[in-house]
Amino acid sequence: QVMFSNINTNQIAIQVAMTSARIDLCTQLLKDNKNVISDRCFLSLAYADEFDNEMCEKLLLMNKTFVPLFPKTIIYLQVSAEESVKRFKNKKMEGYDTFDLEAIRRRISRYEFLLNKVSELSISNVVRINAERKFSEVYDEIRSII
């Protein structure tokens, strides 16, 4: 609730809480011999506007230190800042995110920075998917990977 409210909360605290939640959930699922597919991982660090590459690097180190298991595969959906703004406006998502093109460009840059660090986490497979195509094409590509 805090993450999606207007409460001014420390983004580092939110990232620590999210990392802890992922560790707990994944540990339990793996203990039960379940496969885990998640729409969130350490890449979520890129979302906080106030994080620069240096802060992302520090939080990545935290993840490397405390997270017992990283994904084998990361599927990264690539969408331009311009397309993001267009989609937000089409869905009338005011209040959910920003229509600030430069802010979205900075966020994409942070994602790219973190994706270039995955080798440090022993993640062997990063698949970049052009998500500006029709939904059915993107869906079929992701499904073929999973």
Secondary structure as a PSIPRED ss2 file (coil, helix, strand):
# PSIPRED VFORMAT (PSIPRED V4.0)

   1 Q C   1.000  0.000  0.000
   2 V C   1.000  0.000  0.000
   3 M C   1.000  0.000  0.000
   4 F C   1.000  0.000  0.000
   5 S C   1.000  0.000  0.000
   6 N C   1.000  0.000  0.000
   7 I C   1.000  0.000  0.000
   8 N C   1.000  0.000  0.000
   9 T C   1.000  0.000  0.000
  10 N C   1.000  0.000  0.000
  11 Q H   0.000  1.000  0.000
  12 I H   0.000  1.000  0.000
  13 A H   0.000  1.000  0.000
  14 I H   0.000  1.000  0.000
  15 Q H   0.000  1.000  0.000
  16 V H   0.000  1.000  0.000
  17 A H   0.000  1.000  0.000
  18 M H   0.000  1.000  0.000
  19 T H   0.000  1.000  0.000
  20 S H   0.000  1.000  0.000
  21 A H   0.000  1.000  0.000
  22 R H   0.000  1.000  0.000
  23 I H   0.000  1.000  0.000
  24 D H   0.000  1.000  0.000
  25 L H   0.000  1.000  0.000
  26 C H   0.000  1.000  0.000
  27 T H   0.000  1.000  0.000
  28 Q H   0.000  1.000  0.000
  29 L H   0.000  1.000  0.000
  30 L H   0.000  1.000  0.000
  31 K H   0.000  1.000  0.000
  32 D C   1.000  0.000  0.000
  33 N C   1.000  0.000  0.000
  34 K C   1.000  0.000  0.000
  35 N C   1.000  0.000  0.000
  36 V C   1.000  0.000  0.000
  37 I C   1.000  0.000  0.000
  38 S C   1.000  0.000  0.000
  39 D C   1.000  0.000  0.000
  40 R C   1.000  0.000  0.000
  41 C C   1.000  0.000  0.000
  42 F H   0.000  1.000  0.000
  43 L H   0.000  1.000  0.000
  44 S H   0.000  1.000  0.000
  45 L H   0.000  1.000  0.000
  46 A H   0.000  1.000  0.000
  47 Y H   0.000  1.000  0.000
  48 A C   1.000  0.000  0.000
  49 D C   1.000  0.000  0.000
  50 E C   1.000  0.000  0.000
  51 F C   1.000  0.000  0.000
  52 D C   1.000  0.000  0.000
  53 N H   0.000  1.000  0.000
  54 E H   0.000  1.000  0.000
  55 M H   0.000  1.000  0.000
  56 C H   0.000  1.000  0.000
  57 E H   0.000  1.000  0.000
  58 K H   0.000  1.000  0.000
  59 L H   0.000  1.000  0.000
  60 L H   0.000  1.000  0.000
  61 L H   0.000  1.000  0.000
  62 M H   0.000  1.000  0.000
  63 N H   0.000  1.000  0.000
  64 K H   0.000  1.000  0.000
  65 T H   0.000  1.000  0.000
  66 F H   0.000  1.000  0.000
  67 V C   1.000  0.000  0.000
  68 P C   1.000  0.000  0.000
  69 L C   1.000  0.000  0.000
  70 F C   1.000  0.000  0.000
  71 P C   1.000  0.000  0.000
  72 K C   1.000  0.000  0.000
  73 T E   0.000  0.000  1.000
  74 I E   0.000  0.000  1.000
  75 I E   0.000  0.000  1.000
  76 Y E   0.000  0.000  1.000
  77 L E   0.000  0.000  1.000
  78 Q E   0.000  0.000  1.000
  79 V C   1.000  0.000  0.000
  80 S C   1.000  0.000  0.000
  81 A H   0.000  1.000  0.000
  82 E H   0.000  1.000  0.000
  83 E H   0.000  1.000  0.000
  84 S H   0.000  1.000  0.000
  85 V H   0.000  1.000  0.000
  86 K H   0.000  1.000  0.000
  87 R H   0.000  1.000  0.000
  88 F H   0.000  1.000  0.000
  89 K H   0.000  1.000  0.000
  90 N H   0.000  1.000  0.000
  91 K C   1.000  0.000  0.000
  92 K C   1.000  0.000  0.000
  93 M C   1.000  0.000  0.000
  94 E E   0.000  0.000  1.000
  95 G C   1.000  0.000  0.000
  96 Y C   1.000  0.000  0.000
  97 D E   0.000  0.000  1.000
  98 T C   1.000  0.000  0.000
  99 F C   1.000  0.000  0.000
 100 D C   1.000  0.000  0.000
 101 L H   0.000  1.000  0.000
 102 E H   0.000  1.000  0.000
 103 A H   0.000  1.000  0.000
 104 I H   0.000  1.000  0.000
 105 R H   0.000  1.000  0.000
 106 R H   0.000  1.000  0.000
 107 R H   0.000  1.000  0.000
 108 I H   0.000  1.000  0.000
 109 S H   0.000  1.000  0.000
 110 R H   0.000  1.000  0.000
 111 Y H   0.000  1.000  0.000
 112 E H   0.000  1.000  0.000
 113 F H   0.000  1.000  0.000
 114 L H   0.000  1.000  0.000
 115 L H   0.000  1.000  0.000
 116 N C   1.000  0.000  0.000
 117 K C   1.000  0.000  0.000
 118 V H   0.000  1.000  0.000
 119 S H   0.000  1.000  0.000
 120 E H   0.000  1.000  0.000
 121 L H   0.000  1.000  0.000
 122 S C   1.000  0.000  0.000
 123 I C   1.000  0.000  0.000
 124 S C   1.000  0.000  0.000
 125 N E   0.000  0.000  1.000
 126 V E   0.000  0.000  1.000
 127 V E   0.000  0.000  1.000
 128 R E   0.000  0.000  1.000
 129 I E   0.000  0.000  1.000
 130 N E   0.000  0.000  1.000
 131 A C   1.000  0.000  0.000
 132 E C   1.000  0.000  0.000
 133 R C   1.000  0.000  0.000
 134 K C   1.000  0.000  0.000
 135 F H   0.000  1.000  0.000
 136 S H   0.000  1.000  0.000
 137 E H   0.000  1.000  0.000
 138 V H   0.000  1.000  0.000
 139 Y H   0.000  1.000  0.000
 140 D H   0.000  1.000  0.000
 141 E H   0.000  1.000  0.000
 142 I H   0.000  1.000  0.000
 143 R H   0.000  1.000  0.000
 144 S H   0.000  1.000  0.000
 145 I H   0.000  1.000  0.000
 146 I C   1.000  0.000  0.000
